[in-house]
Structure formats: C-alpha cells, structure tokens
Amino acid sequence: MKKKSVRTKDGVRLNYLEGGDGRPLIMLPGWSQPAAIFKGQFEDFCQIGRVIALDYRGHGDSEKPDHGYKIERLAKDLFEVIETLRLEDPDLVAHSMGAAVAWSYLLLFEREKPLRRLVLIDEPRALLARPDWPEPEREQAGAIVPSLEKLAEYVAGIRKSNSPEAVAAILRPMFTSAIGESDLLEIARENLKFPRNHAAELLADNVIQDWRTVIERIRIPTLVFGGAASVHPPASQKWIADTIPNGQFELIPAGEGGSHFMFFENPARFNARTIRFLTR
C-alpha cells in the first residue's frame, strides 16, 4: 500500500493508502480510526482490485483543519476523492461511522457518482434512542445511547481522553477479550492523531442521526456484518440487511472474534466472505 493524498475543494489534504489494480474498492474506517486499521485486509483485497483506504479529515495522516467534522462534510470529501481519482462505480467497504458516511453519500451523490456494491460493518441506523420508542424499536434501531444527557456525558469524556490508556479504556468494550493489550494501545495511539475536541464534535453529530429513510431506499447489493459480541445489537444489523432488497446478513460468532471490530480480530473470515460477495 502506497501513501498518497488528494486535496478537497475547501483546501484540506486527505491522506489515503492505495494498492492493487482493477475495479476500485474504497475502504472507510470508523470514528477516530485511521485507514491503516484495515491492514488485515489489504493483501487479500489487493488481489481483487484497486484498494483505496481513506483517512478522513482530522484522522490518521490527513490534515486537521478546524472545521468540517460533520457526517455530510465527510460524505462530500468522499465524493471529491471519487471525482478526483476518476473512480467509476466503486465498491465501498465501510466500518461503523463509515457506514453513516456511506449513507450520507448515497443521499447526496448517488445519481452523480453511483456505487456498485456496499459492505457495511456494524453500524446501527440510529444510535440515540428517541423518548417515544419502545424497547423493541430501540433494539432494532441499535439505539445504545439512551438520552441526550448521556450523550453529553460521553462527549465530555471523549474531550478528556488525551492518553493512549484513556482511549484504550473507551475502545476495550468494542473488542472481545482476545484482543491483546499491545494491539489495543497501538490502536489507541492512532486514534489520538484525531484531536479530541474534533473527535467529540464528530461523535456527537454521528450519534444524533437516524438513517432509516435512506436505508429504505438503498437498491444496490449490500452485505451487512454484525458481531455476536458487539456493543451493537445484532438485531440492528439484521434489520438493515432485511430492509435492503438485495441485502445479505453475516453474523460473526463471539468465539470467532465477533466484536465491533470483527474485521480486525478475524480477518480471514471477514476477508473471505467479503471477497465472495464482491466477486460473485
């Protein structure tokens, strides 16, 4: 994977990693994560196409402006990357908040620069519970944040998480107990490349969204991954796959690394299933 960059129309240099040849495959990481979080996928995916893994603005080795930490701005950045690199009908693999960026992209740019296939990794359609939702709807939505007050509390904690140990404590529930402490701290250090005030702003923007009406309009073939040991209810991922006419659902068991980061904990299973979906 070679490190390259593009510049957005509002002047921000975005870093990306690129390797392989053929059909374009874009990889979007989750909140605070760098493109390199997909290191377990690069070798396999480069065998089937041209892989482009993006560092969002503020993340990884991209520039860190003082503006633009909203889902729709990240979707616009994605559009400008696709436009600048002249990518035609790319496939898109999106983890966690990356799925929200993909949904925003489909809402705003689907007709201008369509996607061919979509792989979504463990992102609910709505993270924030609405007061009038009964418990079954909260689980179906994946609303693990019970109130705006709890969201404010969580965002305040993000702003204070200025050490690898503090970030690792936030990330630990998102992995199974099999994750090594050295791996967790390495991931945490990469997360800290994203300034914590901007990380808190982007997290809050992501949590308040509800993508139901966008998901209900998706017609491209879509593979949805959930983890039996994830912080997100598997029912929330199955709802997405069931709602999309060409949707497929893959649940990774807890004993096989089925966490929120199942692609990191069990790259062999994740890669094989994804490649089968993208190349059939």
C-alpha positions in Angstrom: 0.0 0.0 0.0 1.4 3.4 -1.0 0.6 6.5 0.8 -0.9 9.2 -1.4 -3.1 12.3 -0.9 -5.7 14.5 -2.6 -6.9 18.0 -1.7 -10.5 18.8 -1.2 -12.2 21.9 -2.7 -12.1 23.6 0.7 -8.3 23.1 0.8 -7.8 20.1 3.1 -5.2 17.5 2.3 -6.6 14.0 2.7 -4.3 11.0 3.1 -5.1 7.6 1.6 -3.5 4.3 1.1 -3.6 2.6 -2.3 -2.6 -0.7 -3.7 -3.7 -3.3 -6.3 -5.2 -2.9 -9.8 -8.6 -3.2 -11.4 -12.1 -2.4 -10.1 -11.9 0.3 -7.4 -12.7 -0.7 -3.8 -12.9 2.2 -1.3 -12.5 1.4 2.5 -13.9 3.8 5.1 -12.8 3.4 8.7 -14.9 4.1 11.8 -14.9 7.1 14.1 -11.3 8.2 15.1 -9.8 5.3 13.2 -7.1 5.6 10.5 -7.1 3.9 7.1 -4.4 1.6 8.5 -6.9 -0.1 10.8 -7.6 -2.2 7.7 -4.1 -3.6 7.5 -5.5 -7.2 7.8 -7.5 -6.7 4.6 -5.0 -5.0 2.3 -3.1 -8.1 1.0 -6.3 -10.1 0.3 -8.3 -7.2 -1.2 -5.5 -6.1 -3.5 -5.8 -9.4 -5.2 -9.3 -8.5 -6.5 -9.0 -4.8 -7.3 -7.6 -1.3 -6.7 -7.9 -0.7 -3.0 -8.2 2.9 -1.6 -8.3 3.3 2.2 -9.1 6.8 3.3 -8.1 8.9 6.3 -10.9 11.3 6.9 -10.1 14.9 7.6 -8.6 15.2 11.0 -7.9 11.4 11.1 -4.6 9.5 10.7 -2.2 11.4 8.5 -4.7 13.7 6.9 -4.7 17.4 7.7 -6.5 18.6 10.8 -8.5 21.7 9.9 -10.7 23.5 12.5 -13.9 22.8 10.5 -15.9 20.1 8.7 -16.4 17.5 11.4 -19.9 16.5 10.3 -21.1 13.4 8.6 -22.3 15.3 5.5 -18.9 17.0 5.1 -17.1 13.6 5.2 -19.5 12.4 2.6 -18.6 15.4 0.4 -15.0 14.6 1.0 -15.6 11.1 -0.2 -17.4 12.4 -3.3 -14.4 14.7 -4.1 -12.0 11.8 -3.7 -14.0 9.6 -6.1 -14.3 12.6 -8.5 -10.6 13.5 -8.3 -9.4 9.9 -8.7 -11.9 9.3 -11.5 -13.3 6.2 -9.9 -16.2 4.6 -11.8 -18.8 2.5 -10.0 -16.6 1.8 -7.0 -17.4 -0.8 -4.3 -17.4 0.5 -0.8 -16.5 -1.2 2.5 -17.5 0.9 5.5 -16.9 0.3 9.2 -19.0 1.8 12.0 -19.3 5.6 11.4 -18.0 4.9 7.9 -21.4 3.4 7.2 -23.1 6.7 8.2 -20.7 8.4 5.8 -21.8 6.0 3.1 -25.5 6.6 3.8 -25.0 10.3 3.6 -23.1 9.9 0.3 -26.0 7.9 -1.1 -28.4 10.5 0.0 -26.4 13.4 -1.6 -24.5 11.9 -4.5 -25.9 8.6 -5.6 -27.0 9.8 -9.0 -23.8 11.7 -9.8 -21.3 9.0 -8.8 -23.1 5.7 -8.1 -21.6 2.9 -6.1 -21.7 -0.7 -7.4 -21.7 -2.8 -4.1 -21.7 -1.9 -0.4 -20.3 -3.7 2.6 -21.5 -2.3 6.0 -19.7 -3.3 9.2 -21.7 -3.0 12.4 -23.3 0.5 12.4 -26.9 1.0 13.6 -29.3 3.2 11.7 -29.8 5.3 14.9 -27.5 5.4 18.0 -29.6 7.8 20.0 -32.9 6.5 21.5 -36.0 8.7 21.0 -38.2 9.1 24.0 -41.3 7.6 22.3 -39.5 4.4 21.1 -40.5 1.2 22.9 -37.7 -1.2 23.8 -38.1 -3.4 20.8 -37.7 -0.4 18.4 -34.6 0.8 20.3 -33.0 -2.6 19.8 -34.0 -2.8 16.2 -32.6 0.7 15.7 -29.4 -0.1 17.6 -30.0 2.9 19.9 -27.4 2.2 22.7 -27.3 5.9 23.8 -30.4 6.3 26.0 -30.7 10.1 26.1 -29.1 13.4 25.2 -27.9 13.8 28.7 -25.9 10.5 28.4 -24.6 11.7 25.0 -23.3 14.9 26.6 -21.6 12.9 29.3 -20.0 10.6 26.8 -18.8 13.5 24.6 -17.3 15.2 27.7 -15.3 12.0 28.4 -14.0 12.0 24.8 -12.7 15.5 25.2 -10.7 14.4 28.2 -9.3 11.2 26.7 -5.8 12.6 26.0 -3.7 9.5 26.7 -3.5 6.1 25.0 -4.7 4.4 28.2 -7.8 6.6 28.3 -8.6 5.9 24.7 -8.0 2.2 25.2 -10.5 2.2 28.0 -13.1 3.6 25.6 -12.2 1.1 22.9 -11.9 -2.0 25.1 -15.7 -2.9 25.1 -15.7 -2.8 21.3 -13.3 -5.9 21.2 -13.5 -9.4 22.5 -11.4 -10.4 25.5 -8.9 -12.0 23.0 -7.6 -8.6 22.0 -4.0 -8.1 23.2 -3.2 -5.0 25.3 -0.4 -4.0 23.0 -2.7 -4.1 20.0 -5.3 -2.1 21.8 -2.8 0.6 22.8 -1.4 0.8 19.3 -4.9 1.4 18.0 -5.5 4.0 20.8 -2.3 5.9 19.8 -3.5 6.0 16.2 -6.9 7.3 17.4 -5.1 10.2 19.2 -3.9 11.5 15.8 -7.5 12.9 15.6 -7.7 15.9 18.0 -10.0 15.1 20.9 -12.2 18.2 20.6 -12.9 17.4 16.9 -13.4 13.8 17.8 -16.1 14.8 20.3 -17.8 17.0 17.8 -17.9 14.3 15.1 -19.1 11.7 17.6 -22.0 13.8 18.7 -23.0 14.5 15.1 -22.9 10.8 14.3 -25.0 9.7 17.3 -27.9 12.1 16.7 -28.6 10.8 13.1 -31.3 8.4 12.1 -30.7 6.9 8.6 -34.0 4.8 8.4 -35.4 6.6 5.3 -32.0 6.5 3.5 -31.5 2.7 4.2 -35.1 2.0 3.0 -34.2 3.5 -0.4 -30.9 1.5 -1.0 -31.2 -0.8 -4.0 -27.6 -1.8 -4.6 -26.4 -5.2 -3.4 -25.3 -4.8 0.2 -23.6 -7.1 2.7 -24.1 -6.3 6.4 -21.8 -7.6 9.1 -22.8 -7.9 12.7 -20.9 -9.3 15.7 -22.5 -11.5 18.3 -20.2 -9.9 20.9 -20.6 -6.4 19.6 -21.8 -3.4 21.6 -24.4 -3.0 18.9 -27.4 -5.4 19.0 -27.2 -7.9 16.1 -30.9 -7.2 15.5 -30.0 -3.7 14.4 -27.7 -5.1 11.7 -30.2 -7.8 10.6 -32.9 -5.0 10.2 -30.6 -3.2 7.8 -29.9 -6.3 5.7 -33.6 -7.3 5.7 -34.7 -3.7 4.7 -32.5 -3.6 1.7 -34.0 -5.7 -1.2 -30.5 -7.0 -2.2 -29.3 -7.2 1.4 -27.3 -10.1 3.0 -26.5 -10.5 6.7 -23.4 -12.2 8.1 -23.2 -12.6 11.9 -19.7 -13.4 13.3 -20.0 -15.5 16.5 -18.4 -14.2 19.7 -15.9 -17.1 19.8 -14.7 -16.2 16.3 -13.8 -12.6 17.0 -17.4 -11.3 16.5 -16.9 -7.9 18.1 -17.5 -4.4 16.7 -14.0 -4.8 15.1 -14.5 -8.3 13.7 -12.5 -7.5 10.6 -9.5 -6.8 12.8 -10.0 -9.8 15.1 -10.8 -12.3 12.5 -9.5 -11.0 9.1 -9.5 -14.5 7.5 -13.3 -15.0 7.9 -14.2 -11.4 7.2 -12.0 -11.2 4.1 -13.2 -14.5 2.6 -16.9 -13.5 3.0 -16.4 -10.0 1.6 -14.4 -11.2 -1.4 -17.0 -13.8 -2.2 -19.7 -11.1 -2.1 -17.7 -8.6 -4.2 -16.6 -11.1 -6.9 -19.6 -13.3 -7.5 
